[in-house]
Amino acid sequence: RRWTQRELAQATDLSEGHVSRTVLRLEEADLVTKVGGHIAVPDPGLLLKAWEQDYQGPHEAVRAHVGATTNEAVLDAALAALQEAGIRCAATGLAGAWRLLRVIASCPCW
């Protein structure tokens, strides 16, 4: 799949300027390419490794217990509870990377 910078800005709720600067840095690091005005990720695993090395982690960790039988069920339950409470959140670290890789792997473009 390829995206325009505008699509990325809308999907991430970031400004187009922020997305533009980020894409430029990713291009300079050879992690993304631009083809016909669209952004492509030639090696998603390499991009994920770069993110993992650069990620600083949350500023404040909140711990809780969620009864579930699988890691995916725990993540789904936590995200649902936070969304229901009106709290914007994101899965980060290993949980976020794992979920992202599953989404990427299921994409017919790979």
C-alpha positions in Angstrom: 0.0 0.0 0.0 1.1 3.5 -0.7 -0.1 6.7 1.0 -0.1 10.4 0.3 1.2 12.7 3.0 -2.3 14.1 3.3 -3.8 10.6 3.9 -1.1 10.0 6.6 -1.8 13.4 8.3 -5.6 12.6 8.4 -5.1 9.1 9.6 -2.7 10.1 12.4 -4.4 13.4 13.3 -1.0 15.2 12.8 -0.4 18.3 10.8 0.6 18.0 7.2 3.8 19.9 8.0 4.7 17.5 10.8 4.1 14.5 8.4 6.1 16.2 5.7 9.1 16.7 8.1 8.8 13.1 9.3 8.6 11.7 5.8 11.7 13.7 4.8 13.7 12.2 7.8 12.5 8.7 6.9 13.5 9.2 3.3 16.9 10.4 4.3 17.3 7.3 6.4 16.2 5.1 3.4 13.2 3.8 5.4 10.5 5.1 3.0 10.4 6.1 -0.7 8.2 8.4 -2.7 6.8 7.1 -5.9 4.5 9.3 -8.0 3.7 11.5 -5.0 2.9 8.5 -2.8 4.9 7.2 0.1 5.9 3.5 0.2 7.6 1.4 2.8 9.9 -1.0 1.0 11.0 -2.9 4.1 8.4 -2.7 6.9 10.6 -4.8 9.2 13.5 -2.3 8.9 11.2 0.6 9.6 9.9 -1.1 12.7 13.5 -1.8 13.9 14.4 1.8 13.4 11.3 2.9 15.4 12.1 0.4 18.2 15.6 1.8 18.5 14.4 5.4 18.6 11.3 4.9 20.8 11.7 6.6 24.2 8.7 4.9 25.9 5.8 6.5 27.8 6.5 9.3 30.2 4.2 7.8 32.8 3.3 4.1 32.9 -0.1 3.1 34.2 -0.4 -0.5 35.4 -3.7 -2.4 35.6 -5.0 -6.0 35.6 -7.1 -7.3 32.7 -8.5 -10.8 32.8 -8.1 -12.3 29.4 -6.9 -15.5 27.9 -4.6 -14.1 25.1 -2.3 -11.2 24.7 -4.5 -9.9 21.9 -7.6 -10.1 24.1 -5.8 -8.1 26.9 -4.9 -5.4 24.3 -8.4 -5.3 22.9 -10.0 -5.0 26.3 -7.6 -2.3 27.4 -8.1 -0.3 24.3 -11.9 -0.6 24.4 -12.0 0.5 28.1 -9.8 3.5 27.4 -11.9 4.5 24.3 -15.1 4.1 26.3 -13.7 6.5 28.9 -12.8 9.0 26.1 -9.1 8.5 26.6 -7.0 8.7 23.4 -4.4 6.0 23.5 -2.1 3.9 21.3 -0.5 0.5 21.7 3.2 1.0 21.9 6.3 -1.1 22.5 6.1 -4.8 21.8 2.2 -4.8 21.8 2.0 -2.0 19.2 4.8 -3.5 17.1 3.2 -7.0 17.2 -0.2 -5.6 16.2 1.3 -3.5 13.4 3.2 -6.4 12.0 0.0 -8.5 11.9 -1.8 -5.7 10.0 1.1 -5.3 7.6 1.4 -9.1 7.0 -2.3 -9.3 6.2 -2.1 -6.5 3.6 -2.5 -8.0 0.1 0.2 -5.6 -1.2 3.0 -7.5 0.5 
